Amino acid sequence: MKGKINVSNELIIKNLYVNKALSSTELSLRIKKSLPVTIQLLNTLLEEGYVIETGYARSTGGRKPVNYAINPGIMYVISVAMDQYVTRIALMNMKNEFLTPVAKYELPLLNNNGALELLIEKIEQVINKSGIPKAKFAGIGIGMPGFVDIKKGLNHTYLFTEGQSIAEYISGKINLPVFIDNDSSIIALAELKFGAARDTKDAMVVNVGWGIGLGLILNGELYEGHNGFAGEFSHIPLLFNGKLCSCGKSGCLETEASLLIVVAKAIEGLRVGQITKLKELPEDDLGQALQKTIKAAHEGDRFAIGLLSESGYTIGRGVAILIHIFNPEFVILSGRGSAAGKILVTPLQQAINEYCIPSLAEHTSIRISELGEDAELIGAAALVMENYEKEEANVKVNLHKIEIGAN
């Protein structure tokens, strides 16, 4: 059993996780320690196996500096991405690589009292199947839909635990550190650390999914509000359509713009004989139905393009309001809907042009995520590592007691 890793070493590990490779000079600046101290810390981490040398960095004159990277197999993360219907669980290393195929389970959350126990069971199955000792896991990161109170660890929409922290409850069952957050915040974290929002100060990450989520990046950091509820974009009462929303209100953005609505309109269109290259869509597999609709749109199907364009335009109306408030540099389309690409971007930009003050709109660009549907899994892993430097995680097992030599 190795001893506790000190805070400075934790900061080195965290920085190397986010950056593929850094020199000792770069690390010195990032952890705010002198170069000799940084080199001493690196030597300790090299001896312990946490860090490896990866060759030489580009020289700016004189001797080339050595680059350092985190050892990808020194520890692992269980990453969980949940939506209202399906849960995906991935085993990931320190390079954010999926070590096994992502496990996918049908796990409806609404009115499902057994959802939390089933989630725990599936996570344990992935861990046990991996054959990796629990001592080598840095923790479990979980992204989930709903109103997630990150201070109390509660989800006020799903996975009720009668006031007990969900993270603590799962941690107590599995005996690993657990961290939870809203799916849209986690997607924004992925984009900030590894995606389209990297090296950006101010951005809005729109999670186009079964709802319309929002992650806010302000001054280079993820902003979640007082309790973690910031970004409930889906429930802005933008419309006067009288349609009841899942939140209990009416006229919310998601009642016209969510991918659930896109799929429902596609299925209804086929039922009434709409001319389209789409064939039968599986009503019991919304993900597959959406993929087929997006594929048809990319192949030029006017009906499918129209459905996605309507969604993009409505989202754009909401985004225009937020641009006036936050003045972001970028609006990033992420989540499963980002697969639609420019088919969503064009009408969204049109709405911004129509509803935004030009002097604001002209300084905001739209980007499409390159992380796509993997963004939530990557963000859940990043959530674990974001908490890695904390001296005391509010979980049963301390993050810092990782047994490096476990077989």
N, C-alpha and C positions, 0 to 999 in steps of 0.2 A: 504494500500500500504506500503510495507516494504521499508526501505531506501536502498541506494546502499550497496552492499556487498564490503568490502574492498579487496585489492589485495591479502593479506595473506589468507583470507577466500576463495577467488576464487581458490588459489593454493591448499588449502586443498580439496575443492570439486573436482578439476581436478585430484588430486592424488587418491582420493577415487573412482573416476569413473574408473580409469585405474586398480586400485588394489582392489580386492573384499573387503578386510578389512585390516586396519593398526592400530597399537597401537599409542599412543600419542608420544612415543619415536621415532618410525619409521617416523611419520609425521614431527616431529621436525627436523630430519635430512634431510628430503626431501624438506621442505620449508625453511630450514636454519634459523629457529627461535629457541630461547631458549625453553626448556621444559615448564617452567611456562607460557610463552607467548602462546605457542601452546595449552596448556590446557585451558587457558582463551578463545582463539579463538574457540576451540571445544565446550566449554560450551555455547558460544553465538550461534553457529550453531545448537547445540542440542535444545536450547530454541526456535530457529526459525523453527525447523523441517527439516532442511537440512540434518542433520546427525543423525544416530541412533547407539546405542550400540548393539553389536552382540555377546556378551559373552567375555570370557577370552582367551587371547593368551597363547601360551606355555611359561612356566616360564623357565628362565635360572638360576633360583636361587632366592629365596625370594618370594615376593607377585606376583601373576600373573597379568600382565597388561591387561587392558580392550581393546578390539578391537572396532574400529569404522568403520562404512560403510556409504556411501551416502544413503539417503532415496530414494528408487527406484521410488516412486510416487511423489516426490517433484516437478519434472518438467519432460518434455518430449521432444523428438526430432522427427522431420519428416525427414526420411532418403530416399533419392532418388537414385536409381541405373539405369543409362541409358545405353543402347547400341544403335547400329545403327537402330534397328528395334523395340525393346520393352523397355518400361520403367516400373520399379517396384517401388512402394512407400510403405514405412512401417512406422507405428507408434511405437516408441520404448521408453522404460523407461530408467532409469539410470543404469540398470543392463544389458542393451543391449538385452532385451527380446522383442519379437514381441508381442504387445498387441492385435493385430487383424491379421487376415490373410493378407499376403502381397498382395496389390492391383497390378494387372498386366494389362498394357494397350499396345495395338499396337500403336506405335508412331514412324513411320519412319522419320528419320532426313534429309536424303539427298533430296535436292530440295523441302523442305517442308517449305514454308513461314509461315505456321500457327502453326508450331511445338511448339514454345515458348508459345503462348497463350493457346494452348491445355495443355501443361505441367502445366501452372499456374492453369488452370481450374481443372485438376485432383488432384493437390496438395490441392486445396481448398476443393474439395469434400471429401478427406480423413480427413482433419481437421474438417470440419463441421459434418461429420458422426460420428466422435469420441465423440462429445459432450463435449470435453475438452476446457475450455476457452483459448484463444490465449495467455493470460498473463502467462499461465503455460508452454508454449513452450520455450525452450532455443534457438531454431532456426531450420533452415532447412539446411541440408547438401546435396549437389548434386554432384554425380560423373557422368561424361559424357565423351564420346569418342571425339577424335579430338585434334587439337593443341590449348590447353587452356593456355592463358596468365594469370597467377594467379595475376600478378601485376595490370594489367588493367581490369581483370575480363572479358576478351573476349574469345570467341571460334572462331578461324580462319577457322574452318571447318564446323561447324553447329551452329544453333541458333543465327543468325546474329542480332545485335541490333544497327547497324549504329554507332559504336564507344562508345555506352553507356555500362557500366558494366552490364553483365547479372545478377549478384547478386543484384546490386542496382535496376535494373528494376523489378525483381521478388519481392524483398523486398518492393518496393513501391506499388505493386499491392496487396500483401498479408498482409503487415504490420507486418512482422516478420524478424529477422535477417536471412540472407541467405549467405551461403558460398559454393563456387564451386571449383572443381579441376578435373584434368584428371582422368579417371576411374582407370588407372594403378597405379597412385600415391596414390589414395585413398585405393586401394587394398593393396598396400605396407604399408600404415599407419595402416590398420587393422591387418596385419600380425605382424607389429612391436609392436603394443600395446596389442594385444590379441591372436596372432597366432604363427606361426612357427618361426618368427623372434624375438620373445620376448626374452629379455636378450642377444641379439646378437649385436655385434659391426658392422660387415660388412656383408651384404647379398644382393643378387639380387633376386627380386621377379618378376618372369615371369608370366604375365597375359596371359594365353592361352585362347584366345577368338576368336571373328570374325576377329580380328587382333592379333598381338603378341606384347603386351605391356610390359613395364619394369618399375619397381619401384626400386630405388637405396637407400639402407640404408648404410650410411657411418659414421663410428664412432658413431653408436647408434642413428643417426638422419636421417630423411628422406631428401634426396638430390633431389632438383627439378631443379637446374640450374638457370641461370640468370633470365629467364622469366617463368620458369615452364615447359619448353619443354624437359628437360632431360628425357631420357628413351624411345625415339621414336625408339624402337628396331625393330618394324615392317618394318621400311623404310630404314634399312641398305641394300645397294645394293650388296647383297651377291651372287646373281645368274646371270647367263648369258642365261636366258631362253627367253628373249625378251617379257615377259608378262607384260602388262601395269598394274601398281599398282593404287590403289585409290588415291594416292598422285600425280599422273601424271607422275611419273618416271617409269622405267622398271627394272625388276630383283630384286625387293625388297623381303625381307624375307617372307612377308605375302602372296606373290603370289604363294608360294609352301607349306607353313607351317600352315596357318591359318585354323581355324575350318570351315570357309566358303569353303575352298578348299576341306577339308575332306568330308563335306556333298555333295558338287558338284560331287566329284569323286564317292561317294557312289550311288548317284542318277543315274549318267551316267553308272556305273557298272550294276545296275539293268536294265537299258534300253537296254544294249547290251547283256543281258543274262548271266551275271557273276554268277557262282555257289556260292551261299551264303544263309545263313538262314534268311537274311534280306528280308523282304517283301516290299511292296510299302511304300516309304518314302514321307511324306507330303512336297511338295515343298513350300507351303505357310506357313509352320510352321517349321522354321529352328531349333528352339530349340528342338522340339519333334523329328525331324529327327536325330539330333545329339545324343539325349538320346538313341534312338533306336540303333544307330550305336555303341555307347559305350557299351550298354548292350550286343549287339551281340558279341563284342570283348571280354568282360568278360566271355561270355559263350563259348569262344573258336573258334568263326568264323574266319577263316583264312583271308578272304577278309577284314573284318572290322579291324582285328589286323594289317594287312598290311598297311591300310590307315593311321591308327594312328601312326604306327611305322615310316612310311615315314615322317610324320609331326614331330615326336619327334626327329628323326635323323637330320632333317634340322634345327630345333630349336637348337639342340646341337651344330651344326657347328657355329651358331651365338654366342651361349653362350661361346664356346671355345675362341672366339676372345675377348669377354668381360672379361673372367677370366684372360687373359694376361694383361688387362688394370687395372682391379680393385682388383684382388686377393681376392675375397670374401671368407668368411668362409662357407657360405651356398648359394646354388641356390634353391629357393623355387618355386615350381610350384603351382600357384594359379589360381583363376578364374574358369569359367565353365569347362575348359579342365582338371582341376585337378581331375575330376571324373574318368578320364581314368587311373589314378594311375600309377602302375608299367608298364603298357603297353606303356606309354610315357617315363617313366624314363629309361627303359632299353636301347632303341636306343639312347636316349639323352646322357646317360653315355658313350655309345659306341663312339659317335661322339667326346665327350670330350677326351676320351682315344686316339683317332686317331689324333686329331688336337691340343691338348694341350701339352705343355712341362710337362713331368711327375712330376717334382718337384712342379709345380703349381697345377696340377690336383689332386694330392694325398692329398692336404690339403683343397680341396673344396668338401663338401658333398651336396647331393641333398635331399631335403625334399619335401614332398607333403603336401599341405595345408589341415588342418582339417576344415577350415572355408568354403571351397568350394565356391559355387555360392553365399553364403551369405556374402562373404568377402567385396564386394562393398557396401552393405547396412550397414554393421558394420563400415566400414571405413568412410562412409558419416556421420554417427552419431559421430564418433570419431573426424571428422573434425570440427564439431560444438563445441565439448567440448575442442578441442585443442585451439580454439579461445576464450574460455570462460574467460580467465584471462585478456583479453585486455581491457584497460580502455575505448577505443573508437572503436567500430566496425563501419566499413564504410557502415552502413545500416541505415534505417530510424528509427528503434526502437532500443534502447540500450539493450544489453543483460542483464544488471544488474537490470533492472526494472521488476522483476518477482513478480507478486502478489501471494504470497504464499497462502493467505486465499481465493482465488477466487473459486467460486462454479461452 
